[in-house]
């Protein structure tokens, strides 16, 4: 059986020594997403009281768990800590929702405890170790699964399958139809059947891509790691059915590129409830290339993981959120692309309070196959695996429990503690440069070719001291509380007590860049919109503009990944929009108009991210949400930039400070 040919090194050789002012972040300073947080290595002061670890170059932070009483937290940022930043991380631990929360700040008067005296300072989170990059080739594991044996000769040229074609209870035989399919591709370990009705949609290049990716990359990666699916039909080959009918139960709700059904591995179930075969289903609308290969790897992962669980526990299903996270985590080894997870991760990071980490039923209409939910569960499990040093997919697949309990037993930590530390990790990894490693993308760079902007923070400051909103069950809200130097500040947070709120705090010593971002549409046509950007420096620091990126705020569930294209301008391209590459302290700039294709967004709101960097290399991301349709009242657009006689970007004098 073919095996992966080599093992790549996974440990970085060193941490960077310096980050030049306004220079590009060195490759060695990029934070790998899976690590997200190894607290001592991130420059966070986390040791026991009175003994502080020496942080590497970069920001220093102290992390706290704040007590919550009847949904309320009131703390004061002392005069000594004021002038830096207070990050508040509010998680709804309950699983329903959404839940309301309110936050307000006011001058401190000493009537409530200071953060440092009220909060429980968090010690070293997890063992100090480095993590793997996201996409990587691994050799066989130490205990390869037994070979399923040689194929039993040529398969039949035609075969009938039972396919779920109607919405409703999948245990009802009336939901199924019989699909007649023809054998179109054959390999040593795989056979591909195509629905007779879809024969013209499936070209030879797609079939060759499936067989090649499976036999060269996907099957070898799994066979020496987690094993192979149970060979239910005993034919020695894994089966793929390509049929457009797999999308019928989900029409109008989401696009389905493929799926696996655990009931097909159950030989005790009658037809049509089980095909009694090791089988996955793919859409004929998939195109050859990395995305198809990644979907193939994802669905095959489900078949392998379900097989291991069935061997241990029988027909017991893993909870949907964890099952999907495990399959996405398997893509990191078996796929050669991030195309099935990058846009999901970005959706979650762009609006983390909207999405749930734990989803009891992802087929509920309001959560149906939510991209952001999937992105959250993938990032969480990726962090748990790397930070705990546990190869989670095989461990979880062989566990004797499911869901939270399964994860707790695999990592040795309570779920609530894992969840809290992961959200702290997300916050810190979104401020960079904090985690310094040799290779791989970071939360402020890209995942594959998809631009990221870290988690989206809501901000409150003396000019906007009140914030209200909601949090989904097991979702998280990230807040930046900006205080004036030397001025004590009181912060009151009120959450719905039924949300079982959990609140963490991070005190940052350093001054981070802070740029307000306003994006307005000025002209729209059938397939594009012209926008202008107005930015204002608010931290009193000269700030270099690095990148402007955008995407639909809510990725359409019924569009393929290949139809969703994020946009970006970076480096000289984005700086050319403005009169100067560095935004002076306290100043405003208005950009030249620029064009964004908007046909694929279907006029949905677009989320824009502006990445910027201060003199010490500390980074910050500003967010704006806007409609691709220009306002009917031209006076609501940014001044000067709309003047048709303007030939270039506009600089606006900084306003007087109060």
Protein Blocks (a to p, Z undefined) as FASTA:
>chain_A
ZZdfbdcdfbdfbdcfbdcehiacdfklpccfklopafklnopafbdehiacdddedddd
dddddddeehiacddddfklgoiacddddddfbfgbcddddddddddehlaccfklmpcc
dddfbdcdddddfbdcddddfbdcddebjaebjadfbdcddddfbgcjfkbmklpccddd
ddfbdcfkbccdddfklmmmpcfklmmmmmmmmmmmmmmmmmmmnopcddfkonopacdd
ddfklmmmmgokaccfbdcdfklmmmkbccfkbgoiacddddfkbccdjklmmmmmmmmm
mmmmmmmmmmmnopadcdfklmmmmmmmmmmmmpccfklmmmmmmmmmmommlpcfbdfb
lmbfklgopfklmmmmmmmmmmmmmmnopafklmmmmpcbehjllmmmmnopafklmmmm
mmmmmmmmmnopfbdcfbdcdfklcghjaccebjadddddfklmcccddddehiacdddd
dddehiacdddddddfklopaddddddfbdcdddddddddfbdcfkbccdddddddfklp
acddfbdcdddfbacfkbcfklpccdddehjllmmmpmbfbdcehiacddddddddfkln
nopacddddddddfkopacdddddddfbdcfblklpcehjlmmkbgbdcdddddddZZ
